[in-house]
């Protein structure tokens, strides 16, 4: 069995404990035990501890999203619809673990983890743009990712607190955000100004910390 498979098994088992134990070593130990692994296995595959676990959660969700997108026919969709669909796929796939995702987001919002949170957000939006067929290599490459970082992060925050049926309110929120900053045509002309008006992904991540007591993380 590959290390990735071992990490996936430990991650999924750990996510079941996170809502009760927080994003903690206790949850990780319990998850590893449930998955049939010991402390030596955890130390080997998650050398960075809880940070490595959070990083693997993000990459796992990205991987599931891309696998789902590969099964869909996106060619007939507008680019903005492909992007919205990709974000929906990622969030729907993680819906069973939404409370664990909330705890992971709160962990990533802690000051020492902000650089990692920013990097993981970039990796996700980069994967979404490529899946949507983006081939830009100029200024647009960076602008599109900056735009989508704000859209994606604010949508995740909304989703974490959404009590509507089947996430209907989240999808409506997502559509409004994309309409505001990713209108095509005319995208390039608006890009620089739109970036300056976007909410900061870092500020949004910080907001996630407020509902939770840090002792619960």
Protein Blocks (a to p, Z undefined) as FASTA:
>chain_A
ZZklmmmmmmmmmmmmmmmnopafklmmmmmmmnopafklmmmmmmnlmmlmmmmmmmmm
mmmmmmmmmmpcfklpcfklmmmmmmmmmmmmmmmmmmmmmmmmmmmmpmklmmmmmmmm
mmmmmmmmmmnopabfblmlmmmmmmmmmmmmmmmmmmmmccbehhlmmmmmmmmmmmmm
mccehklmmmmmmmmmpccfklmmmmmmmmpcfklZZ
